[in-house]
Amino acid sequence: MLSPQTLDRLTSIAVFLNTAPGARGGQQQAERLEFGTQLPDVVPAVHEGRQKVRVADAALERAHSLRDRLTTLWTDAFQEKDVTDQINALLQATGPLELLATDEDLIFAPADAPADAVERLQALAALALADTAVEGELSRLRVCAGEDCENMLVDASRNRSKRFCDEANCGNRMHVRSYRARQVGEEEAAQTATKSAPSQPARAEAPADAPRSGQADTASPDSTTASLSKKELKRELERLRAEHKGVKKARKRAKKVEDKAEKKRLKKQLDGLEKTIGKLEKRLK
């Protein structure tokens, strides 16, 4: 597990990287590091060390260059690429190291800490990333999983489950978006099923002079099944029961999508089927 000092440094570096223009927390952000003098405010950790940090507006171009370099390293680590050479290059530029006593622990620090803010930030990043690599924790360097967010983040959770940044509540935004997409999908499926439901029950065995109007499903069994044998009546009854079950399901779907006209039509169809089924059951007794 990474030390609190390293986690704080990594978090500061992520904040520094997220000043670049791009998709940040659901919105397109413009450049947020416009002056070199902003650096100590963005990354307060540059004040670490015995020597006072020196900041100048002229350092802005070098700060942007370092940001691009660290962004590439961070993204490569997130994609599980080998970043050893990139970290070694940062360490080489840092120079000799020494142990520095802090309030919490002993940490590595540049033996000759640079006064320049950009050089000090580069050294700070080199040491934090080297410690992360040695501890086998590079998988904690992540990019936000939000569809419209490119923020870098540090996963400090015990089970390595952090996937979203905290800048604009990306996690909740994604959950709400997924829920709404599921709701729309369910409503469309219900509408499609309702439209495909038969408007009238088929009469495969009805005589040629059977009624053809909208009253066909409520017609008397004496007019449509008078010539059927007992065996045929049973088959007809089974068919009507199955049809009754299907219409009942279609009516439930119509209730979900609040289609009042369809719900009324299906209710009428159900009533007719129940009446016909009841009469057939009496004849078969």
Secondary structure, DSSP 8 states (H G I E B T S, - for coil): ---HHHHHHHHHHHHHHTTSSEEETTEEE-----SGGGHHHH-GGGG-SSS--B--GGGHHHHHHHHHHHHHHHHHHHTT---HHHHHHHHHHH--EEEEE-SS-EEEEETT--SBHHHHHHHHHHHHHHHHHHTT-GGGEEE---TT---EEE---TTS---S-TTTTHHHHHHHHHHHHHHHHHHHHHHHHHHTS-SS---TT--TTS--STTGGG--HHHHSTT--HHHHHHHHHHHHHHHHHHHHHHHHHHHTT-HHHHHHHHHHHHHHHHHHHHHHHHH-
